[in-house]
Amino acid sequence: MFYHFIRAVARFIVWVINGHLHVNHKNRIPEGNYILAAPHRTWWEPILFALAASPAEFMFMAKIELFKFPPLRFILKHAHAFAVDRQNPGPSAIKTPIKGLKEKNYSLIIFPSGTRHSSELKGGTIAIAKLSGKPIVPVVYQGPLTFTGVLKRQPLEICFGDPIQIDHKIKLTHENEKILDNQLQTAWEKLDYEQDPAFHYQPK
């Protein structure tokens, strides 16, 4: 219930301060729940992705430092966020989302690179997809990279790609992780070009 409330509040805020959230190719999203995988470009992307893919109910990883402030911790927990220590992720970084995907019918928003300032993909995405049996849906954000740009009502573009299904028999090797990394990177580049051939991401 709280998740639906906070999503409605977020939708209203985005509409008031910007009013130009454009969702492209939502028809590519498969039935059931799934893993929404994106390159990390802004801190507000999880909010926009959750709004764009509504009515799916999402969980997402958040750095453990955010849970130290009680009011924010309350909001994050009730919005299905779970804490991850980026220095020492531990088994829960994999087990928690798998449980949510398999038992609670949540979808997952994940940024395989882990940071806005890194292009190196991590191996957790393929493990979560394999062990949960859920497809990976590539998605990209194009739009302002500063909050000033959002306030200036520059368009916010969300573009969904075709699902990638991971064979449950695949072995979790470094080579197979690299194959998926390349698939995701290619899918993101294709979506960026499809949405705007002139687009080029420059981290702020």
C-alpha positions as MATLAB code, in Angstrom:
seq = 'MFYHFIRAVARFIVWVINGHLHVNHKNRIPEGNYILAAPHRTWWEPILFALAASPAEFMFMAKIELFKFPPLRFILKHAHAFAVDRQNPGPSAIKTPIKGLKEKNYSLIIFPSGTRHSSELKGGTIAIAKLSGKPIVPVVYQGPLTFTGVLKRQPLEICFGDPIQIDHKIKLTHENEKILDNQLQTAWEKLDYEQDPAFHYQPK';
ca = [
       0.000    0.000    0.000;
       2.780    2.437    0.942;
       4.589    1.696   -2.322;
       1.498    2.687   -4.351;
       1.117    5.849   -2.261;
       4.746    6.930   -2.645;
       4.631    6.175   -6.380;
       1.575    8.424   -6.768;
       3.358   11.170   -4.827;
       6.457   10.785   -7.007;
       4.370   10.906  -10.195;
       2.718   14.145   -9.043;
       6.075   15.733   -8.126;
       7.640   14.797  -11.473;
       4.609   16.206  -13.283;
       4.740   19.470  -11.322;
       8.470   20.149  -11.652;
       8.921   18.841  -15.189;
       5.773   17.546  -16.887;
       7.625   15.902  -19.758;
       8.171   12.232  -18.876;
       8.015   10.332  -22.167;
       7.818    6.519  -22.166;
       8.947    4.727  -25.324;
       8.372    1.072  -26.351;
       6.627   -0.005  -23.168;
       5.058   -2.773  -25.258;
       8.428   -4.563  -25.153;
       8.049   -5.279  -21.449;
       7.152   -8.986  -20.975;
       4.317  -10.409  -18.923;
       5.089  -11.155  -15.291;
       7.954   -9.688  -13.299;
      11.441   -9.026  -14.604;
      14.809   -7.346  -14.055;
      15.072   -3.805  -15.403;
      18.764   -3.171  -16.179;
      20.107    0.272  -17.040;
      23.354    2.215  -17.332;
      23.485    4.557  -14.307;
      23.273    8.196  -15.441;
      21.399   10.115  -12.729;
      20.251    9.589   -9.165;
      16.582   10.061  -10.119;
      16.502    7.297  -12.751;
      15.030    4.642  -10.389;
      12.060    6.916   -9.751;
      11.471    7.539  -13.456;
      11.877    3.865  -14.353;
       9.381    2.829  -11.680;
       6.905    5.406  -12.987;
       7.476    4.485  -16.638;
       6.979    0.745  -16.032;
       3.923    1.131  -13.775;
       1.883   -0.813  -12.662;
       4.819   -3.177  -11.979;
       5.980   -2.980   -8.372;
       9.748   -2.667   -8.037;
      12.468   -3.285   -5.520;
      15.920   -1.804   -5.858;
      19.347   -1.757   -4.280;
      20.436    1.300   -2.292;
      23.785    2.033   -0.688;
      23.803    1.207    2.996;
      24.701    4.779    3.978;
      21.210    5.945    2.983;
      19.663    3.734    5.669;
      21.423    5.561    8.507;
      18.881    8.424    8.502;
      15.690    7.046   10.179;
      13.032    8.927    8.123;
      14.778    8.010    4.864;
      15.266    4.438    6.067;
      11.529    4.137    6.688;
      10.703    5.381    3.166;
      13.322    3.173    1.494;
      12.261    0.004    3.292;
       8.590    0.554    2.525;
       9.473    1.308   -1.107;
      11.095   -2.180   -1.313;
      14.681   -0.894   -1.236;
      17.313   -3.094    0.387;
      20.700   -2.015    1.692;
      23.937   -3.036   -0.036;
      27.429   -2.335    1.236;
      29.267   -1.366   -1.936;
      32.656   -2.232   -0.419;
      31.559   -5.654    0.856;
      28.276   -6.614   -0.855;
      27.943  -10.078    0.693;
      25.509  -12.875   -0.291;
      22.400  -10.817    0.541;
      23.045   -8.593   -2.483;
      22.099  -11.625   -4.595;
      19.746  -13.558   -2.277;
      17.452  -10.639   -1.396;
      16.483   -9.695   -4.982;
      16.130  -13.349   -5.993;
      13.689  -13.900   -3.117;
      11.715  -10.800   -4.094;
      11.538  -11.875   -7.731;
      10.531  -15.462   -6.989;
       8.363  -15.190   -3.869;
       6.963  -11.648   -3.750;
       6.308  -11.062   -7.449;
       8.325   -7.839   -7.395;
      10.350   -6.670  -10.367;
      13.883   -5.370   -9.862;
      15.625   -2.187  -10.965;
      19.375   -2.726  -11.195;
      22.368   -0.789  -12.470;
      24.980   -3.411  -13.395;
      27.800   -0.838  -13.436;
      26.929    0.076   -9.855;
      27.856    3.747  -10.245;
      27.244    6.705  -12.529;
      30.994    7.062  -13.043;
      31.837    3.520  -14.116;
      31.281    1.613  -17.348;
      32.557   -1.692  -15.950;
      29.637   -4.081  -15.553;
      29.429   -6.301  -12.496;
      28.570  -10.015  -12.497;
      25.579   -9.921  -10.146;
      22.978   -9.292  -12.832;
      23.503  -12.587  -14.644;
      23.462  -14.500  -11.342;
      20.162  -12.904  -10.284;
      18.614  -13.558  -13.711;
      19.773  -17.183  -13.828;
      18.758  -18.096  -10.284;
      15.411  -16.285  -10.387;
      14.512  -17.393  -13.917;
      13.367  -13.858  -14.759;
      14.182  -11.997  -18.012;
      16.370   -8.904  -18.155;
      14.786   -5.857  -19.800;
      17.323   -3.254  -20.988;
      16.259    0.359  -20.455;
      17.930    3.736  -20.949;
      17.320    7.260  -19.743;
      17.980   10.258  -21.954;
      17.425   13.713  -20.546;
      18.949   16.346  -18.282;
      21.820   15.149  -16.121;
      21.502   18.005  -13.646;
      18.515   18.807  -11.483;
      18.583   22.314  -12.952;
      17.806   20.759  -16.318;
      14.876   18.888  -14.810;
      13.535   22.128  -13.332;
      13.901   23.797  -16.728;
      11.441   21.160  -17.946;
      13.807   19.524  -20.412;
      12.225   16.262  -21.687;
      12.778   13.052  -19.735;
      12.961   10.102  -22.127;
      12.708    6.457  -21.034;
      13.205    3.776  -23.693;
      12.658    0.041  -23.108;
      14.389   -2.720  -25.065;
      13.611   -6.336  -25.900;
      13.917   -8.855  -23.032;
      17.028  -10.994  -22.627;
      16.347  -14.461  -21.202;
      19.208  -16.183  -19.398;
      19.357  -19.968  -19.796;
      19.074  -21.537  -16.347;
      21.703  -24.080  -17.420;
      24.334  -21.435  -18.095;
      27.385  -21.545  -15.841;
      28.301  -18.463  -13.842;
      31.778  -18.072  -15.307;
      33.740  -14.927  -16.044;
      33.444  -15.655  -19.766;
      29.644  -15.916  -19.617;
      29.456  -12.751  -17.520;
      31.401  -10.939  -20.255;
      28.984  -12.260  -22.893;
      26.006  -10.810  -20.994;
      27.917   -7.589  -20.361;
      28.368   -7.237  -24.102;
      24.691   -8.055  -24.754;
      23.571   -5.366  -22.334;
      26.036   -2.797  -23.595;
      24.946   -3.461  -27.185;
      21.271   -3.243  -26.204;
      21.796    0.095  -24.436;
      23.718    1.516  -27.374;
      20.960    0.373  -29.732;
      18.286    2.002  -27.563;
      20.234    5.246  -27.300;
      20.651    5.378  -31.065;
      17.025    4.415  -31.649;
      15.807    7.162  -29.326;
      18.246    9.842  -30.501;
      21.114    9.087  -32.913;
      22.909   12.241  -31.736;
      22.793   11.291  -28.042;
      26.098   10.901  -26.210;
      26.286   10.436  -22.462;
      28.764   12.668  -20.627;
      28.930   12.041  -16.849;
      28.488   15.163  -14.746;
];
